[in-house]
Amino acid sequence: MPLTAAARPQTADLRGARRPDRLGAAEAEILRIVTDARTPVFVTVRPDGRRRYSYWRPLDSATGRGGCYVALPTAACDALHAAGRTALGEPLADPNRIIHRVSATRTPAAPLRALPERARAA
């Protein structure tokens, strides 16, 4: 006898909880920049609550580009922070702003499959 929609167990929430969210192209690029130890990324928080994520792009002698601050998309950086992919360091207070260092967090790897009860007991 087939289960009706009301009697069918809801599994969508469980499947979504096990898998990490897929990253878009912008989020993946931001994580690449944040995880690069040679490129410190900072967030500046203004008194009115406005945030700006940025990093210093060194001058590239081959292309002649760089030597400036580069702003990162605030919405994508905030989404990574809300998802727990980035963390903010100790604040550096200034009368006009607060600056935090942004770093990537390590996400624990999910197990490939659950062990049977017999294997856990051994």
Biopython code that builds the backbone (N, CA, C, O; Angstrom):
import numpy as np
from Bio.PDB.StructureBuilder import StructureBuilder

atoms = [
    (1, "MET", "N", (0.846, -1.172, 0.000)),
    (1, "MET", "CA", (0.000, 0.000, 0.000)),
    (1, "MET", "C", (0.896, 1.241, 0.000)),
    (1, "MET", "O", (1.716, 1.400, 0.904)),
    (2, "PRO", "N", (0.758, 2.120, -0.991)),
    (2, "PRO", "CA", (1.608, 3.304, -1.060)),
    (2, "PRO", "C", (1.243, 4.309, 0.028)),
    (2, "PRO", "O", (0.084, 4.425, 0.428)),
    (3, "LEU", "N", (2.243, 5.021, 0.489)),
    (3, "LEU", "CA", (2.037, 6.045, 1.514)),
    (3, "LEU", "C", (1.472, 7.310, 0.879)),
    (3, "LEU", "O", (1.872, 7.699, -0.218)),
    (4, "THR", "N", (0.565, 7.927, 1.561)),
    (4, "THR", "CA", (0.056, 9.216, 1.091)),
    (4, "THR", "C", (1.042, 10.304, 1.448)),
    (4, "THR", "O", (1.970, 10.081, 2.226)),
    (5, "ALA", "N", (0.846, 11.474, 0.886)),
    (5, "ALA", "CA", (1.763, 12.586, 1.140)),
    (5, "ALA", "C", (1.811, 12.942, 2.620)),
    (5, "ALA", "O", (2.866, 13.315, 3.134)),
    (6, "ALA", "N", (0.671, 12.830, 3.313)),
    (6, "ALA", "CA", (0.629, 13.176, 4.734)),
    (6, "ALA", "C", (1.363, 12.132, 5.579)),
    (6, "ALA", "O", (1.949, 12.472, 6.607)),
    (7, "ALA", "N", (1.337, 10.858, 5.151)),
    (7, "ALA", "CA", (1.959, 9.802, 5.929)),
    (7, "ALA", "C", (3.431, 9.601, 5.577)),
    (7, "ALA", "O", (4.164, 8.953, 6.325)),
    (8, "ARG", "N", (3.864, 10.147, 4.452)),
    (8, "ARG", "CA", (5.239, 9.982, 4.006)),
    (8, "ARG", "C", (6.195, 10.774, 4.906)),
    (8, "ARG", "O", (5.934, 11.945, 5.180)),
    (9, "PRO", "N", (7.284, 10.173, 5.371)),
    (9, "PRO", "CA", (8.214, 10.909, 6.229)),
    (9, "PRO", "C", (8.923, 12.007, 5.435)),
    (9, "PRO", "O", (9.229, 11.850, 4.253)),
    (10, "GLN", "N", (9.169, 13.099, 6.109)),
    (10, "GLN", "CA", (9.866, 14.223, 5.488)),
    (10, "GLN", "C", (11.367, 14.001, 5.631)),
    (10, "GLN", "O", (11.880, 13.957, 6.750)),
    (11, "THR", "N", (12.077, 13.862, 4.517)),
    (11, "THR", "CA", (13.513, 13.631, 4.563)),
    (11, "THR", "C", (14.320, 14.772, 3.971)),
    (11, "THR", "O", (15.548, 14.757, 4.049)),
    (12, "ALA", "N", (13.674, 15.745, 3.389)),
    (12, "ALA", "CA", (14.415, 16.832, 2.739)),
    (12, "ALA", "C", (15.273, 17.594, 3.741)),
    (12, "ALA", "O", (16.392, 17.991, 3.419)),
    (13, "ASP", "N", (14.760, 17.803, 4.954)),
    (13, "ASP", "CA", (15.525, 18.533, 5.950)),
    (13, "ASP", "C", (16.763, 17.748, 6.382)),
    (13, "ASP", "O", (17.823, 18.336, 6.599)),
    (14, "LEU", "N", (16.637, 16.438, 6.506)),
    (14, "LEU", "CA", (17.771, 15.636, 6.920)),
    (14, "LEU", "C", (18.858, 15.613, 5.850)),
    (14, "LEU", "O", (20.046, 15.698, 6.162)),
    (15, "ARG", "N", (18.453, 15.499, 4.600)),
    (15, "ARG", "CA", (19.450, 15.490, 3.534)),
    (15, "ARG", "C", (20.175, 16.825, 3.457)),
    (15, "ARG", "O", (21.388, 16.850, 3.246)),
    (16, "GLY", "N", (19.480, 17.908, 3.617)),
    (16, "GLY", "CA", (20.107, 19.221, 3.561)),
    (16, "GLY", "C", (21.035, 19.469, 4.738)),
    (16, "GLY", "O", (22.005, 20.216, 4.614)),
    (17, "ALA", "N", (20.749, 18.847, 5.886)),
    (17, "ALA", "CA", (21.563, 19.062, 7.074)),
    (17, "ALA", "C", (22.904, 18.340, 6.968)),
    (17, "ALA", "O", (23.890, 18.783, 7.557)),
    (18, "ARG", "N", (22.953, 17.242, 6.232)),
    (18, "ARG", "CA", (24.196, 16.491, 6.121)),
    (18, "ARG", "C", (25.173, 17.107, 5.139)),
    (18, "ARG", "O", (26.384, 17.025, 5.345)),
    (19, "ARG", "N", (24.684, 17.709, 4.097)),
    (19, "ARG", "CA", (25.554, 18.246, 3.062)),
    (19, "ARG", "C", (25.839, 19.720, 3.304)),
    (19, "ARG", "O", (24.934, 20.478, 3.652)),
    (20, "PRO", "N", (27.097, 20.136, 3.121)),
    (20, "PRO", "CA", (27.374, 21.570, 3.210)),
    (20, "PRO", "C", (26.766, 22.277, 2.003)),
    (20, "PRO", "O", (26.618, 21.693, 0.930)),
    (21, "ASP", "N", (26.422, 23.529, 2.201)),
    (21, "ASP", "CA", (25.839, 24.295, 1.110)),
    (21, "ASP", "C", (26.835, 24.415, -0.025)),
    (21, "ASP", "O", (28.038, 24.560, 0.192)),
    (22, "ARG", "N", (26.314, 24.353, -1.232)),
    (22, "ARG", "CA", (27.167, 24.527, -2.412)),
    (22, "ARG", "C", (27.558, 25.991, -2.513)),
    (22, "ARG", "O", (26.750, 26.884, -2.261)),
    (23, "LEU", "N", (28.801, 26.220, -2.882)),
    (23, "LEU", "CA", (29.293, 27.576, -3.027)),
    (23, "LEU", "C", (29.106, 28.044, -4.462)),
    (23, "LEU", "O", (29.293, 27.285, -5.413)),
    (24, "GLY", "N", (28.736, 29.304, -4.596)),
    (24, "GLY", "CA", (28.684, 29.908, -5.906)),
    (24, "GLY", "C", (30.084, 30.330, -6.319)),
    (24, "GLY", "O", (31.037, 30.186, -5.554)),
    (25, "ALA", "N", (30.201, 30.846, -7.522)),
    (25, "ALA", "CA", (31.511, 31.265, -8.029)),
    (25, "ALA", "C", (32.088, 32.402, -7.183)),
    (25, "ALA", "O", (33.285, 32.410, -6.896)),
    (26, "ALA", "N", (31.252, 33.356, -6.785)),
    (26, "ALA", "CA", (31.736, 34.496, -5.991)),
    (26, "ALA", "C", (32.207, 34.034, -4.614)),
    (26, "ALA", "O", (33.257, 34.469, -4.143)),
    (27, "GLU", "N", (31.445, 33.160, -3.967)),
    (27, "GLU", "CA", (31.831, 32.682, -2.643)),
    (27, "GLU", "C", (33.106, 31.846, -2.703)),
    (27, "GLU", "O", (33.956, 31.948, -1.819)),
    (28, "ALA", "N", (33.243, 31.022, -3.740)),
    (28, "ALA", "CA", (34.454, 30.214, -3.884)),
    (28, "ALA", "C", (35.681, 31.095, -4.099)),
    (28, "ALA", "O", (36.747, 30.815, -3.551)),
    (29, "GLU", "N", (35.542, 32.150, -4.885)),
    (29, "GLU", "CA", (36.663, 33.065, -5.113)),
    (29, "GLU", "C", (37.029, 33.806, -3.826)),
    (29, "GLU", "O", (38.208, 34.008, -3.538)),
    (30, "ILE", "N", (36.026, 34.207, -3.059)),
    (30, "ILE", "CA", (36.294, 34.891, -1.789)),
    (30, "ILE", "C", (37.013, 33.952, -0.824)),
    (30, "ILE", "O", (37.971, 34.363, -0.168)),
    (31, "LEU", "N", (36.571, 32.702, -0.725)),
    (31, "LEU", "CA", (37.252, 31.748, 0.148)),
    (31, "LEU", "C", (38.678, 31.491, -0.326)),
    (31, "LEU", "O", (39.570, 31.303, 0.501)),
    (32, "ARG", "N", (38.913, 31.480, -1.627)),
    (32, "ARG", "CA", (40.269, 31.311, -2.144)),
    (32, "ARG", "C", (41.156, 32.463, -1.690)),
    (32, "ARG", "O", (42.304, 32.247, -1.300)),
    (33, "ILE", "N", (40.631, 33.681, -1.738)),
    (33, "ILE", "CA", (41.401, 34.856, -1.325)),
    (33, "ILE", "C", (41.641, 34.836, 0.180)),
    (33, "ILE", "O", (42.747, 35.120, 0.640)),
    (34, "VAL", "N", (40.608, 34.502, 0.943)),
    (34, "VAL", "CA", (40.722, 34.509, 2.416)),
    (34, "VAL", "C", (41.705, 33.444, 2.898)),
    (34, "VAL", "O", (42.442, 33.678, 3.856)),
    (35, "THR", "N", (41.729, 32.285, 2.255)),
    (35, "THR", "CA", (42.614, 31.209, 2.704)),
    (35, "THR", "C", (44.055, 31.420, 2.267)),
    (35, "THR", "O", (44.941, 30.723, 2.762)),
    (36, "ASP", "N", (44.324, 32.351, 1.364)),
    (36, "ASP", "CA", (45.692, 32.635, 0.938)),
    (36, "ASP", "C", (46.395, 33.421, 2.049)),
    (36, "ASP", "O", (46.010, 34.550, 2.354)),
    (37, "ALA", "N", (47.419, 32.826, 2.648)),
    (37, "ALA", "CA", (48.111, 33.456, 3.776)),
    (37, "ALA", "C", (48.826, 34.744, 3.370)),
    (37, "ALA", "O", (49.090, 35.595, 4.219)),
    (38, "ARG", "N", (49.140, 34.896, 2.086)),
    (38, "ARG", "CA", (49.829, 36.104, 1.625)),
    (38, "ARG", "C", (48.891, 37.281, 1.427)),
    (38, "ARG", "O", (49.342, 38.399, 1.176)),
    (39, "THR", "N", (47.582, 37.040, 1.540)),
    (39, "THR", "CA", (46.592, 38.085, 1.285)),
    (39, "THR", "C", (45.697, 38.266, 2.503)),
    (39, "THR", "O", (44.653, 37.619, 2.583)),
    (40, "PRO", "N", (46.065, 39.123, 3.455)),
    (40, "PRO", "CA", (45.182, 39.336, 4.603)),
    (40, "PRO", "C", (43.932, 40.105, 4.193)),
    (40, "PRO", "O", (44.005, 41.124, 3.507)),
    (41, "VAL", "N", (42.796, 39.597, 4.624)),
    (41, "VAL", "CA", (41.495, 40.213, 4.323)),
    (41, "VAL", "C", (40.955, 40.809, 5.612)),
    (41, "VAL", "O", (41.037, 40.194, 6.675)),
    (42, "PHE", "N", (40.399, 42.017, 5.508)),
    (42, "PHE", "CA", (39.857, 42.716, 6.667)),
    (42, "PHE", "C", (38.436, 43.160, 6.387)),
    (42, "PHE", "O", (38.059, 43.383, 5.236)),
    (43, "VAL", "N", (37.641, 43.288, 7.456)),
    (43, "VAL", "CA", (36.323, 43.894, 7.347)),
    (43, "VAL", "C", (36.345, 45.150, 8.214)),
    (43, "VAL", "O", (36.763, 45.116, 9.371)),
    (44, "THR", "N", (35.893, 46.247, 7.636)),
    (44, "THR", "CA", (35.792, 47.520, 8.337)),
    (44, "THR", "C", (34.328, 47.759, 8.645)),
    (44, "THR", "O", (33.491, 47.758, 7.743)),
    (45, "VAL", "N", (34.014, 47.964, 9.922)),
    (45, "VAL", "CA", (32.636, 48.204, 10.354)),
    (45, "VAL", "C", (32.535, 49.659, 10.796)),
    (45, "VAL", "O", (33.231, 50.078, 11.721)),
    (46, "ARG", "N", (31.681, 50.421, 10.146)),
    (46, "ARG", "CA", (31.474, 51.838, 10.462)),
    (46, "ARG", "C", (30.448, 51.982, 11.587)),
    (46, "ARG", "O", (29.693, 51.044, 11.840)),
    (47, "PRO", "N", (30.399, 53.129, 12.269)),
    (47, "PRO", "CA", (29.429, 53.323, 13.353)),
    (47, "PRO", "C", (27.971, 53.160, 12.911)),
    (47, "PRO", "O", (27.124, 52.784, 13.721)),
    (48, "ASP", "N", (27.671, 53.434, 11.651)),
    (48, "ASP", "CA", (26.293, 53.282, 11.180)),
    (48, "ASP", "C", (25.962, 51.831, 10.812)),
    (48, "ASP", "O", (24.849, 51.549, 10.368)),
    (49, "GLY", "N", (26.921, 50.900, 10.992)),
    (49, "GLY", "CA", (26.681, 49.494, 10.721)),
    (49, "GLY", "C", (27.144, 49.033, 9.349)),
    (49, "GLY", "O", (27.108, 47.836, 9.065)),
    (50, "ARG", "N", (27.573, 49.939, 8.499)),
    (50, "ARG", "CA", (28.021, 49.573, 7.158)),
    (50, "ARG", "C", (29.325, 48.796, 7.259)),
    (50, "ARG", "O", (30.225, 49.172, 8.010)),
    (51, "ARG", "N", (29.423, 47.703, 6.492)),
    (51, "ARG", "CA", (30.615, 46.867, 6.489)),
    (51, "ARG", "C", (31.244, 46.878, 5.103)),
    (51, "ARG", "O", (30.550, 46.952, 4.089)),
    (52, "ARG", "N", (32.586, 46.804, 5.079)),
    (52, "ARG", "CA", (33.318, 46.717, 3.812)),
    (52, "ARG", "C", (34.440, 45.707, 3.989)),
    (52, "ARG", "O", (35.325, 45.884, 4.826)),
    (53, "TYR", "N", (34.393, 44.651, 3.195)),
    (53, "TYR", "CA", (35.440, 43.636, 3.190)),
    (53, "TYR", "C", (36.445, 44.017, 2.115)),
    (53, "TYR", "O", (36.062, 44.344, 0.992)),
    (54, "SER", "N", (37.732, 43.977, 2.455)),
    (54, "SER", "CA", (38.742, 44.373, 1.476)),
    (54, "SER", "C", (40.078, 43.711, 1.762)),
    (54, "SER", "O", (40.314, 43.175, 2.845)),
    (55, "TYR", "N", (40.942, 43.765, 0.766)),
    (55, "TYR", "CA", (42.307, 43.266, 0.908)),
    (55, "TYR", "C", (43.213, 44.096, 0.009)),
    (55, "TYR", "O", (42.743, 44.789, -0.893)),
    (56, "TRP", "N", (44.508, 44.020, 0.261)),
    (56, "TRP", "CA", (45.494, 44.740, -0.528)),
    (56, "TRP", "C", (45.988, 43.835, -1.646)),
    (56, "TRP", "O", (46.487, 42.738, -1.392)),
    (57, "ARG", "N", (45.849, 44.293, -2.874)),
    (57, "ARG", "CA", (46.367, 43.549, -4.024)),
    (57, "ARG", "C", (47.745, 44.110, -4.366)),
    (57, "ARG", "O", (47.855, 45.265, -4.777)),
    (58, "PRO", "N", (48.796, 43.304, -4.200)),
    (58, "PRO", "CA", (50.135, 43.812, -4.492)),
    (58, "PRO", "C", (50.321, 44.069, -5.989)),
    (58, "PRO", "O", (49.610, 43.516, -6.828)),
    (59, "LEU", "N", (51.269, 44.898, -6.286)),
    (59, "LEU", "CA", (51.570, 45.241, -7.669)),
    (59, "LEU", "C", (52.164, 44.032, -8.380)),
    (59, "LEU", "O", (53.111, 43.419, -7.886)),
    (60, "ASP", "N", (51.610, 43.693, -9.534)),
    (60, "ASP", "CA", (52.102, 42.602, -10.357)),
    (60, "ASP", "C", (53.006, 43.205, -11.420)),
    (60, "ASP", "O", (52.537, 43.937, -12.292)),
    (61, "SER", "N", (54.294, 42.906, -11.357)),
    (61, "SER", "CA", (55.245, 43.522, -12.290)),
    (61, "SER", "C", (55.028, 43.056, -13.723)),
    (61, "SER", "O", (55.376, 43.777, -14.659)),
    (62, "ALA", "N", (54.464, 41.873, -13.916)),
    (62, "ALA", "CA", (54.245, 41.366, -15.267)),
    (62, "ALA", "C", (53.116, 42.107, -15.972)),
    (62, "ALA", "O", (53.218, 42.412, -17.160)),
    (63, "THR", "N", (52.036, 42.399, -15.244)),
    (63, "THR", "CA", (50.883, 43.051, -15.872)),
    (63, "THR", "C", (50.798, 44.533, -15.560)),
    (63, "THR", "O", (50.086, 45.271, -16.242)),
    (64, "GLY", "N", (51.525, 44.982, -14.526)),
    (64, "GLY", "CA", (51.439, 46.388, -14.130)),
    (64, "GLY", "C", (50.155, 46.719, -13.402)),
    (64, "GLY", "O", (49.829, 47.892, -13.222)),
    (65, "ARG", "N", (49.416, 45.695, -12.978)),
    (65, "ARG", "CA", (48.153, 45.899, -12.270)),
    (65, "ARG", "C", (48.345, 45.634, -10.786)),
    (65, "ARG", "O", (49.247, 44.899, -10.386)),
    (66, "GLY", "N", (47.499, 46.232, -9.988)),
    (66, "GLY", "CA", (47.544, 46.020, -8.552)),
    (66, "GLY", "C", (48.050, 47.256, -7.849)),
    (66, "GLY", "O", (47.952, 48.366, -8.372)),
    (67, "GLY", "N", (48.597, 47.061, -6.653)),
    (67, "GLY", "CA", (49.062, 48.177, -5.853)),
    (67, "GLY", "C", (47.908, 49.007, -5.323)),
    (67, "GLY", "O", (47.999, 50.231, -5.234)),
    (68, "CYS", "N", (46.799, 48.317, -4.963)),
    (68, "CYS", "CA", (45.615, 49.041, -4.496)),
    (68, "CYS", "C", (44.783, 48.136, -3.587)),
    (68, "CYS", "O", (44.979, 46.922, -3.543)),
    (69, "TYR", "N", (43.852, 48.755, -2.866)),
    (69, "TYR", "CA", (42.895, 47.990, -2.081)),
    (69, "TYR", "C", (41.773, 47.531, -2.993)),
    (69, "TYR", "O", (41.350, 48.253, -3.896)),
    (70, "VAL", "N", (41.298, 46.317, -2.744)),
    (70, "VAL", "CA", (40.223, 45.743, -3.532)),
    (70, "VAL", "C", (39.080, 45.392, -2.588)),
    (70, "VAL", "O", (39.281, 44.702, -1.589)),
    (71, "ALA", "N", (37.890, 45.866, -2.907)),
    (71, "ALA", "CA", (36.717, 45.555, -2.096)),
    (71, "ALA", "C", (36.099, 44.249, -2.574)),
    (71, "ALA", "O", (36.039, 43.975, -3.773)),
    (72, "LEU", "N", (35.643, 43.455, -1.624)),
    (72, "LEU", "CA", (34.955, 42.206, -1.925)),
    (72, "LEU", "C", (33.447, 42.426, -1.791)),
    (72, "LEU", "O", (33.027, 43.317, -1.053)),
    (73, "PRO", "N", (32.630, 41.642, -2.484)),
    (73, "PRO", "CA", (31.180, 41.803, -2.385)),
    (73, "PRO", "C", (30.684, 41.548, -0.957)),
    (73, "PRO", "O", (30.850, 40.455, -0.415)),
    (74, "THR", "N", (30.080, 42.563, -0.368)),
    (74, "THR", "CA", (29.650, 42.480, 1.029)),
    (74, "THR", "C", (28.608, 41.387, 1.246)),
    (74, "THR", "O", (28.685, 40.654, 2.232)),
    (75, "ALA", "N", (27.646, 41.267, 0.351)),
    (75, "ALA", "CA", (26.585, 40.264, 0.523)),
    (75, "ALA", "C", (27.166, 38.851, 0.540)),
    (75, "ALA", "O", (26.772, 38.031, 1.370)),
    (76, "ALA", "N", (28.089, 38.562, -0.362)),
    (76, "ALA", "CA", (28.685, 37.227, -0.420)),
    (76, "ALA", "C", (29.549, 36.965, 0.818)),
    (76, "ALA", "O", (29.533, 35.859, 1.358)),
    (77, "CYS", "N", (30.299, 37.969, 1.269)),
    (77, "CYS", "CA", (31.131, 37.808, 2.471)),
    (77, "CYS", "C", (30.262, 37.615, 3.707)),
    (77, "CYS", "O", (30.580, 36.792, 4.565)),
    (78, "ASP", "N", (29.167, 38.368, 3.805)),
    (78, "ASP", "CA", (28.251, 38.196, 4.935)),
    (78, "ASP", "C", (27.612, 36.815, 4.920)),
    (78, "ASP", "O", (27.406, 36.217, 5.976)),
    (79, "ALA", "N", (27.295, 36.299, 3.732)),
    (79, "ALA", "CA", (26.705, 34.965, 3.628)),
    (79, "ALA", "C", (27.700, 33.897, 4.081)),
    (79, "ALA", "O", (27.319, 32.945, 4.763)),
    (80, "LEU", "N", (28.967, 34.047, 3.708)),
    (80, "LEU", "CA", (29.992, 33.100, 4.167)),
    (80, "LEU", "C", (30.162, 33.156, 5.676)),
    (80, "LEU", "O", (30.346, 32.123, 6.319)),
    (81, "HIS", "N", (30.102, 34.358, 6.246)),
    (81, "HIS", "CA", (30.232, 34.501, 7.696)),
    (81, "HIS", "C", (29.015, 33.897, 8.407)),
    (81, "HIS", "O", (29.162, 33.221, 9.425)),
    (82, "ALA", "N", (27.825, 34.141, 7.873)),
    (82, "ALA", "CA", (26.609, 33.584, 8.479)),
    (82, "ALA", "C", (26.589, 32.059, 8.397)),
    (82, "ALA", "O", (26.034, 31.401, 9.276)),
    (83, "ALA", "N", (27.191, 31.492, 7.347)),
    (83, "ALA", "CA", (27.234, 30.039, 7.189)),
    (83, "ALA", "C", (28.349, 29.401, 8.005)),
    (83, "ALA", "O", (28.472, 28.176, 8.037)),
    (84, "GLY", "N", (29.170, 30.226, 8.670)),
    (84, "GLY", "CA", (30.244, 29.696, 9.485)),
    (84, "GLY", "C", (31.496, 29.354, 8.704)),
    (84, "GLY", "O", (32.376, 28.669, 9.226)),
    (85, "ARG", "N", (31.599, 29.813, 7.468)),
    (85, "ARG", "CA", (32.781, 29.528, 6.644)),
    (85, "ARG", "C", (33.934, 30.485, 6.938)),
    (85, "ARG", "O", (35.092, 30.153, 6.688)),
    (86, "THR", "N", (33.624, 31.679, 7.470)),
    (86, "THR", "CA", (34.663, 32.640, 7.836)),
    (86, "THR", "C", (34.443, 33.079, 9.272)),
    (86, "THR", "O", (33.336, 32.997, 9.804)),
    (87, "ALA", "N", (35.515, 33.544, 9.885)),
    (87, "ALA", "CA", (35.449, 34.031, 11.262)),
    (87, "ALA", "C", (36.158, 35.374, 11.333)),
    (87, "ALA", "O", (37.057, 35.657, 10.541)),
    (88, "LEU", "N", (35.745, 36.198, 12.288)),
    (88, "LEU", "CA", (36.347, 37.508, 12.480)),
    (88, "LEU", "C", (37.307, 37.447, 13.656)),
    (88, "LEU", "O", (37.017, 36.835, 14.685)),
    (89, "GLY", "N", (38.456, 38.092, 13.488)),
    (89, "GLY", "CA", (39.464, 38.128, 14.536)),
    (89, "GLY", "C", (39.156, 39.200, 15.567)),
    (89, "GLY", "O", (38.080, 39.797, 15.567)),
    (90, "GLU", "N", (40.119, 39.431, 16.441)),
    (90, "GLU", "CA", (39.972, 40.441, 17.487)),
    (90, "GLU", "C", (39.778, 41.821, 16.868)),
    (90, "GLU", "O", (40.427, 42.152, 15.876)),
    (91, "PRO", "N", (38.891, 42.624, 17.444)),
    (91, "PRO", "CA", (38.645, 43.950, 16.871)),
    (91, "PRO", "C", (39.773, 44.936, 17.171)),
    (91, "PRO", "O", (40.378, 44.915, 18.242)),
    (92, "LEU", "N", (40.027, 45.779, 16.212)),
    (92, "LEU", "CA", (40.942, 46.893, 16.363)),
    (92, "LEU", "C", (40.073, 48.141, 16.301)),
    (92, "LEU", "O", (39.576, 48.505, 15.235)),
    (93, "ALA", "N", (39.888, 48.799, 17.447)),
    (93, "ALA", "CA", (38.949, 49.916, 17.537)),
    (93, "ALA", "C", (39.628, 51.227, 17.162)),
    (93, "ALA", "O", (40.787, 51.473, 17.495)),
    (94, "ASP", "N", (38.884, 52.042, 16.473)),
    (94, "ASP", "CA", (39.292, 53.370, 16.035)),
    (94, "ASP", "C", (38.062, 54.246, 16.293)),
    (94, "ASP", "O", (36.952, 53.714, 16.292)),
    (95, "PRO", "N", (38.195, 55.549, 16.511)),
    (95, "PRO", "CA", (37.003, 56.355, 16.759)),
    (95, "PRO", "C", (35.979, 56.318, 15.617)),
    (95, "PRO", "O", (34.787, 56.513, 15.856)),
    (96, "ASN", "N", (36.421, 56.076, 14.401)),
    (96, "ASN", "CA", (35.514, 56.104, 13.253)),
    (96, "ASN", "C", (35.163, 54.741, 12.696)),
    (96, "ASN", "O", (34.330, 54.645, 11.795)),
    (97, "ARG", "N", (35.779, 53.675, 13.210)),
    (97, "ARG", "CA", (35.523, 52.346, 12.654)),
    (97, "ARG", "C", (36.105, 51.271, 13.553)),
    (97, "ARG", "O", (36.888, 51.548, 14.462)),
    (98, "ILE", "N", (35.707, 50.043, 13.278)),
    (98, "ILE", "CA", (36.268, 48.859, 13.930)),
    (98, "ILE", "C", (36.723, 47.935, 12.806)),
    (98, "ILE", "O", (35.984, 47.701, 11.849)),
    (99, "ILE", "N", (37.938, 47.412, 12.925)),
    (99, "ILE", "CA", (38.491, 46.559, 11.889)),
    (99, "ILE", "C", (38.733, 45.171, 12.464)),
    (99, "ILE", "O", (39.283, 45.030, 13.556)),
    (100, "HIS", "N", (38.321, 44.150, 11.724)),
    (100, "HIS", "CA", (38.538, 42.750, 12.097)),
    (100, "HIS", "C", (39.307, 42.064, 10.974)),
    (100, "HIS", "O", (39.094, 42.359, 9.798)),
    (101, "ARG", "N", (40.188, 41.163, 11.335)),
    (101, "ARG", "CA", (40.828, 40.290, 10.346)),
    (101, "ARG", "C", (39.854, 39.169, 10.038)),
    (101, "ARG", "O", (39.235, 38.620, 10.950)),
    (102, "VAL", "N", (39.709, 38.825, 8.781)),
    (102, "VAL", "CA", (38.809, 37.756, 8.348)),
    (102, "VAL", "C", (39.649, 36.520, 8.055)),
    (102, "VAL", "O", (40.655, 36.599, 7.351)),
    (103, "SER", "N", (39.237, 35.392, 8.590)),
    (103, "SER", "CA", (39.940, 34.140, 8.325)),
    (103, "SER", "C", (38.935, 33.051, 7.997)),
    (103, "SER", "O", (37.767, 33.127, 8.380)),
    (104, "ALA", "N", (39.397, 32.051, 7.292)),
    (104, "ALA", "CA", (38.537, 30.917, 6.941)),
    (104, "ALA", "C", (38.491, 29.954, 8.120)),
    (104, "ALA", "O", (39.469, 29.802, 8.851)),
    (105, "THR", "N", (37.360, 29.317, 8.291)),
    (105, "THR", "CA", (37.221, 28.312, 9.342)),
    (105, "THR", "C", (37.329, 26.935, 8.721)),
    (105, "THR", "O", (37.019, 26.739, 7.546)),
    (106, "ARG", "N", (37.766, 26.000, 9.516)),
    (106, "ARG", "CA", (37.840, 24.620, 9.037)),
    (106, "ARG", "C", (36.497, 23.959, 9.304)),
    (106, "ARG", "O", (35.992, 24.000, 10.425)),
    (107, "THR", "N", (35.928, 23.360, 8.291)),
    (107, "THR", "CA", (34.684, 22.636, 8.463)),
    (107, "THR", "C", (35.018, 21.156, 8.580)),
    (107, "THR", "O", (35.745, 20.624, 7.740)),
    (108, "PRO", "N", (34.506, 20.483, 9.597)),
    (108, "PRO", "CA", (34.823, 19.062, 9.755)),
    (108, "PRO", "C", (34.224, 18.255, 8.605)),
    (108, "PRO", "O", (33.119, 18.533, 8.137)),
    (109, "ALA", "N", (34.956, 17.281, 8.174)),
    (109, "ALA", "CA", (34.479, 16.417, 7.096)),
    (109, "ALA", "C", (33.387, 15.504, 7.632)),
    (109, "ALA", "O", (33.494, 14.958, 8.730)),
    (110, "ALA", "N", (32.353, 15.352, 6.850)),
    (110, "ALA", "CA", (31.252, 14.463, 7.238)),
    (110, "ALA", "C", (31.678, 13.020, 6.980)),
    (110, "ALA", "O", (32.414, 12.761, 6.027)),
    (111, "PRO", "N", (31.235, 12.085, 7.801)),
    (111, "PRO", "CA", (31.581, 10.686, 7.550)),
    (111, "PRO", "C", (30.952, 10.213, 6.249)),
    (111, "PRO", "O", (29.862, 10.652, 5.881)),
    (112, "LEU", "N", (31.645, 9.314, 5.555)),
    (112, "LEU", "CA", (31.117, 8.809, 4.293)),
    (112, "LEU", "C", (29.842, 8.014, 4.505)),
    (112, "LEU", "O", (28.899, 8.119, 3.720)),
    (113, "ARG", "N", (29.813, 7.224, 5.557)),
    (113, "ARG", "CA", (28.598, 6.489, 5.901)),
    (113, "ARG", "C", (28.648, 6.162, 7.388)),
    (113, "ARG", "O", (29.720, 6.119, 7.992)),
    (114, "ALA", "N", (27.503, 5.939, 7.951)),
    (114, "ALA", "CA", (27.426, 5.607, 9.377)),
    (114, "ALA", "C", (27.858, 4.161, 9.580)),
    (114, "ALA", "O", (27.552, 3.292, 8.763)),
    (115, "LEU", "N", (28.562, 3.912, 10.661)),
    (115, "LEU", "CA", (28.971, 2.550, 10.984)),
    (115, "LEU", "C", (27.795, 1.783, 11.557)),
    (115, "LEU", "O", (26.967, 2.354, 12.266)),
    (116, "PRO", "N", (27.714, 0.506, 11.259)),
    (116, "PRO", "CA", (26.648, -0.303, 11.860)),
    (116, "PRO", "C", (26.854, -0.394, 13.374)),
    (116, "PRO", "O", (27.964, -0.179, 13.860)),
    (117, "GLU", "N", (25.816, -0.704, 14.104)),
    (117, "GLU", "CA", (25.857, -0.778, 15.561)),
    (117, "GLU", "C", (26.898, -1.783, 16.046)),
    (117, "GLU", "O", (27.562, -1.546, 17.054)),
    (118, "ARG", "N", (27.044, -2.900, 15.340)),
    (118, "ARG", "CA", (28.007, -3.933, 15.753)),
    (118, "ARG", "C", (29.435, -3.402, 15.662)),
    (118, "ARG", "O", (30.251, -3.700, 16.535)),
    (119, "ALA", "N", (29.757, -2.627, 14.632)),
    (119, "ALA", "CA", (31.110, -2.130, 14.454)),
    (119, "ALA", "C", (31.442, -1.070, 15.511)),
    (119, "ALA", "O", (32.582, -0.986, 15.966)),
    (120, "ARG", "N", (30.445, -0.260, 15.902)),
    (120, "ARG", "CA", (30.682, 0.750, 16.933)),
    (120, "ARG", "C", (30.932, 0.112, 18.297)),
    (120, "ARG", "O", (31.704, 0.649, 19.091)),
    (121, "ALA", "N", (30.301, -1.013, 18.580)),
    (121, "ALA", "CA", (30.449, -1.677, 19.866)),
    (121, "ALA", "C", (31.815, -2.357, 20.008)),
    (121, "ALA", "O", (32.294, -2.550, 21.125)),
    (122, "ALA", "N", (32.428, -2.714, 18.911)),
    (122, "ALA", "CA", (33.704, -3.443, 18.959)),
    (122, "ALA", "C", (34.888, -2.578, 19.254)),
    (122, "ALA", "O", (36.013, -3.073, 19.321)),
]
sb = StructureBuilder()
sb.init_structure("model")
sb.init_model(0)
sb.init_chain("A")
sb.init_seg("    ")
for serial, (resi, resn, name, xyz) in enumerate(atoms, 1):
    if name == "N":
        sb.init_residue(resn, " ", resi, " ")
    sb.init_atom(name, np.array(xyz, "f"), 0.0, 1.0, " ", f" {name:<3s}", serial, name[0])
structure = sb.get_structure()
